[in-house]
Amino acid sequence: MHQGAAPQKDLALLKYMLDHNTQHAQELSDAGSRLASKGLADAAGLISDAVSSFSRANEKLEKAIRIIEGNGA
């Protein structure tokens, strides 16, 4: 249901946060790989879980952006 245009400031914030989260997820993934290679599998696993959480959050942000832009759910 489209309820009017969202302020451009909100849309810009969502797009910024999506990009920001994506960059940090990659950085965290890289850190997890380095830790795993040093034998810190428990820490690496937790970081992998965190990256998965970032990915799920980013999917929701992408969906919200599409809705705001009028491109469906």
C-alpha positions as CSV (number, residue, x, y, z in Angstrom):
1,M,0.0,0.0,0.0
2,H,1.5,3.3,-1.1
3,Q,0.8,6.1,1.3
4,G,2.6,9.0,-0.4
5,A,6.1,9.9,-1.0
6,A,8.6,9.6,1.9
7,P,10.8,12.5,2.4
8,Q,14.0,12.3,0.3
9,K,16.0,12.6,3.5
10,D,14.6,9.3,4.8
11,L,15.2,7.6,1.5
12,A,18.8,8.9,1.4
13,L,19.3,7.7,5.0
14,L,18.1,4.2,4.2
15,K,20.3,4.0,1.1
16,Y,23.3,5.3,3.0
17,M,22.7,2.7,5.8
18,L,22.4,-0.1,3.3
19,D,25.7,0.8,1.7
20,H,27.3,1.3,5.1
21,N,26.1,-2.0,6.4
22,T,27.2,-3.8,3.3
23,Q,30.7,-2.4,3.6
24,H,30.9,-3.3,7.3
25,A,29.6,-6.8,6.6
26,Q,32.4,-7.4,4.2
27,E,35.0,-6.0,6.6
28,L,33.6,-8.3,9.4
29,S,33.7,-11.3,7.0
30,D,37.3,-10.6,6.2
31,A,38.1,-10.3,9.9
32,G,36.4,-13.6,10.6
33,S,38.4,-15.3,7.9
34,R,41.6,-14.0,9.4
35,L,40.6,-15.2,12.8
36,A,39.6,-18.6,11.5
37,S,43.0,-19.0,9.9
38,K,44.7,-18.2,13.3
39,G,42.7,-21.0,15.0
40,L,40.0,-18.8,16.5
41,A,37.1,-20.7,15.1
42,D,34.7,-19.8,17.9
43,A,35.2,-16.1,17.4
44,A,35.1,-16.6,13.6
45,G,31.8,-18.4,13.9
46,L,30.3,-15.7,16.0
47,I,31.4,-13.1,13.4
48,S,29.9,-15.2,10.6
49,D,26.6,-15.2,12.5
50,A,26.8,-11.4,12.9
51,V,27.4,-11.1,9.1
52,S,24.3,-13.2,8.5
53,S,22.4,-10.8,10.7
54,F,23.7,-7.8,8.7
55,S,22.6,-9.6,5.5
56,R,19.1,-10.2,6.8
57,A,18.8,-6.5,7.9
58,N,20.1,-5.4,4.5
59,E,17.4,-7.4,2.8
60,K,14.8,-5.6,4.9
61,L,16.3,-2.2,4.1
62,E,16.3,-3.1,0.4
63,K,12.7,-4.1,0.5
64,A,11.8,-0.9,2.4
65,I,13.6,1.2,-0.2
66,R,11.8,-0.6,-3.1
67,I,8.4,0.1,-1.4
68,I,9.2,3.8,-0.8
69,E,10.4,4.1,-4.4
70,G,7.1,2.5,-5.5
71,N,8.8,-0.6,-7.0
72,G,6.8,-3.1,-5.0
73,A,7.5,-5.3,-2.0
